[in-house]
Amino acid sequence: MRPDPVPEAVWARLVKRAPPPEAAKPISLIAAMQIKTELCAHLPEDQALSCYAELMRVETGLSLRRLPLGSLGAALEETAEGLTIAHDGQGDLHNRAPVIYGPASVPEIRNRARRIRSGWLREVTIFARSAMVLHQGRLLFDAQEDEASALPVEMAFDPVIFRRCGPGEVMFLEDDAAERAHRIPEALSLLGINTVSFGHWMMEQLPQFLAARARLGDRLAPGAGPLPVLIDQHMPRQHRQSLRFFAGDGAIELVEIPRGHRVHVDRLYAVQNWFYAPHLLTTDQGLDIAAIHPTIEALTVLCRAGSAEIAARFDAAPPALPAGLGQSRRLFWARKPERHRAIDNWEEVAGWLTARGYVTCFPEELSFAEQMAAIHGADRIVVQNGSGSLGLLLAAAGTRLLYLSHPDMSRLAMQIEAHAQTGVEMRVLAGAFSKRTDRWVDQSNYWIAAADFDTALGWLDGPAEEGGS
């Protein structure tokens, strides 16, 4: 039933965004966020919550509670058992700018290092698809110093936040429904707001798992009993496969948590991220990139170890690959042309690459092991801007990589630096905007010019340079 203060057009839009009866999957976080923000713009808070529960088909259990926001890193430092400091947060960082072919300029990023901790927290509640940890009456998330205040973030994108009510406070969506609650004595959580995105998984959750595996030692040894690892339901299959790939037999038990559910954990192992990963930015224009503090060297230690582990396993037993893929050392690691952030002359670019001996591959069509085998079997890779490109952080040292993108690459220096530190030489081929989006410029389409392509491929296919790959 539409409340009178909500215009008919707005209500119709909200009903369209809401989950239909018997939906196979929950609606997207952005659709749920839009329902929250539109209701809060037209209704008092209690009515907005009631309408939200109705539209989301949650019959009982929801209420609102004002909670302060806190830093996960600070809480680990104050209360964690077995505290480990992966990086002390001291020193200035230099993320170098790339060589670029085409119409673009990528700034280097100079900033301060991030302090990175891990350890066991007692008596916490965590939530499916959420970046939040409820601990001692505060909602903790992985931001520190100026990170949370310097970037424009819509906090209601997180499923347990109804709205932000101040710089350091939010209205928390309390849920006391027993059917959506779980209790686990001990666990590692890989739940998160970005877990359905392969790029975020490769930069956040998979490195967190590798760090936990390295630091927990005997807790993940054979015979210790499998450690529950909490993961979000409805993730791409490759995310689960990546954990199985690196876990070892019987070391972990994957526990899927459905959207809208919460888990009370008596003893949670928490690992901070290597950079601030806010979601959802209200815009990606005019960002203060220096406030992100990407501590890349701590991340690349894990990437180098993971890459060496992949190489050793495939030397012993390489997986079968689709016809043509396993025989090529030249790959076009492509993105479906109908998606956003598209190359408008994609077919032409793919044809140019095919003529030079590159095999076109869409990584989402491969298992995780097949992706890694294809990457490790190649020494020259062309990759499109997008989530799939971050799987190449596990490429073998000596690989030469050409990255295709539109001109808006303000954060790319972090990826350039990560590849440089893992022994992969990465350069950029930029195309001019063909369709520029205003709110999130990163989603814009672009066009690759033939002359720039020929110049870039001259480097890519050329001999290794002295001191380079």
C-alpha positions, 0 to 999 in steps of 0.5 A, a space after each residue: 500500500 502506497 503511503 500518501 507522502 510517496 508520489 505514485 511514480 516513486 512508489 512504482 519505481 520502488 515496487 519494480 526494484 523490490 524482490 518478486 515473490 519466490 525470487 531465486 536470488 536477493 535483489 542487488 545491494 544497489 536496488 535495496 539502497 535505492 529503496 532505503 534512500 527514497 523512502 527516507 527522503 519522503 517518510 518519517 523514519 518509522 514509516 520508512 522502515 515499515 515500508 522497507 520491510 514490506 517491500 523487501 518481504 521481511 515480515 518480522 524482526 526489523 527495528 532501528 538502532 543508532 550505533 557509532 562507527 568504529 575502526 576494525 584495525 583499532 579494535 584489533 589493536 585494542 582487544 585482539 588475541 594473537 595480534 599480528 602486524 603485517 605492516 606497521 603503517 610507517 613510511 611513505 608509499 610510491 605507486 608508480 605511473 605506467 607507460 601509456 599509448 593513446 589519449 590518457 594520463 595516469 598519475 603516480 600515487 604518493 601517500 602514507 602507508 596503512 597499518 595492517 593487523 589481524 587477530 582473534 576477536 571475541 563475541 562479534 556478530 557479522 552479516 551476509 554481504 556486509 562490510 560491518 562487524 558488530 563488536 562491543 556496541 560499535 559497528 566496525 569497518 575497515 577504514 582508518 585515519 582520513 579514509 572514511 571521511 575523505 571519500 564520498 560513500 553511500 553507507 546505506 549500500 551496506 545491507 545492515 545500514 538504513 541510513 547515515 545519521 552523522 559523521 560517525 553514526 548510522 541507523 543500524 537495521 537490527 534483526 531479532 528473527 531467530 530464523 535468520 540467525 546462526 551461532 558458530 564457536 570459531 570462524 574466519 569470515 570472508 563475508 563482504 560487501 564486494 564478494 560477488 565481484 571477481 576483482 574485489 575478491 582477488 584484491 580483498 577476500 582471497 588475499 585475506 584467506 592466504 594471509 590467515 592461512 599463513 598466520 594461523 599455522 597449526 589451526 589449519 594443519 591436517 588433523 586440527 579439524 576444519 576451520 569454518 570459513 564463512 562465505 556469501 551465498 550466490 557468489 560466482 563459482 570461481 570464488 569458492 574454487 579459489 579457496 578450495 584450490 589454496 586450502 589443502 585437503 580437509 583444512 577448511 569447511 566452507 559455510 554459506 550465509 544467505 543474504 539477510 542472515 547474521 552470524 554470532 561468532 564466539 571467536 572470529 579471526 579477522 584480517 584487515 585489507 591492504 587498502 581502503 575499499 569503499 562501496 558504494 562511492 556516490 561518484 568516482 569523480 574528484 576523488 582524493 586518491 591519496 586517502 586510500 593508502 594502498 600498502 601494495 608491498 604487503 599484498 604482493 608478498 601474498 601474490 608472489 607466494 600464491 603464484 609460486 604455489 600455482 606454478 609448482 602445482 601445474 608443473 606436477 599436474 597441469 589441468 586440461 584447457 579448452 581447445 586452442 587455449 593451452 597451446 597459446 602463449 598469447 592471450 586476449 583476456 577479454 570482457 563481453 562486448 555487451 557489458 559496460 566499460 566496453 570497447 565500442 570497436 571490440 570486434 575490430 580489436 579482437 580481429 587485430 589480436 587474432 591476426 597476431 596469434 592471440 587467443 580470445 578468452 572470457 575468464 568467467 567461462 573458465 574454472 579458477 584452476 583453468 584461469 590460472 593455468 591459462 595465465 601461467 601458460 602465457 607470456 604475453 597477455 592483452 587484458 581489458 579494464 574490469 574485474 577479470 584483470 585482477 586475476 592477473 595479480 597471480 601471473 608468473 614473473 616475466 609476463 608482459 601485460 597490455 591493459 586496455 582502458 578508457 582515459 579515466 584511470 586515476 587509481 590504476 597506479 595501485 595495479 601498476 605497482 602491484 604488477 611491478 612488484 610481482 615481476 610483471 611488466 604492465 603498460 596501458 593502451 588507452 582509447 578515447 571515450 565513445 560514451 562517457 558516463 557522468 556519475 561513475 566515469 569508470 563505467 564509460 565506453 571507449 574506442 581503440 585507435 588502430 595506430 595506437 594499437 600497432 604501437 602498443 603491440 610493437 612493444 608487447 610482441 617485441 623482445 624483452 628489454 634489458 632489465 625488463 621482462 
